[in-house]
Amino acid sequence: MPIQRIAPETVARLAELARLGLSEKESEKIGSDLGEILAHFEELGKIDTEGIMPMIGAADAKNVTRSDDEDLETPEDGMRLGERIREAFPDRAGDSLKVQKIL
């Protein structure tokens, strides 16, 4: 895998954007390192990934939250939880709950 060199002007611009003060020796080293990293990405780009599902993470996680339309009832009066919250809310406008502005 051929090692690419990143132009010193590109390294200087990246350092400026990141607000890094680099010496000339550090700039040369970073340019070489970035070239190696890009070469690795080029190799990865050659891999055939057709038909492979993308991964979100290393574990096969599943969403365990409940759906919003689940009917939650309280044992004391049989009212749905959403109805109880709306009824107890101090300031309403129709079906909407009015809250204080935060911005």
Sequence and secondary structure as in RCSB ss.txt:
>XXXX:A:sequence
MPIQRIAPETVARLAELARLGLSEKESEKIGSDLGEILAHFEELGKIDTEGIMPMIGAADAKNVTRSDDEDLETP
EDGMRLGERIREAFPDRAGDSLKVQKIL
>XXXX:A:secstr
       HHHHHHHHHHTT    HHHHHHHHHHHHHHHHHHHHHHTS  TT    SSSS        TT   B T
TT  BHHHHHHHH S EETTEE      
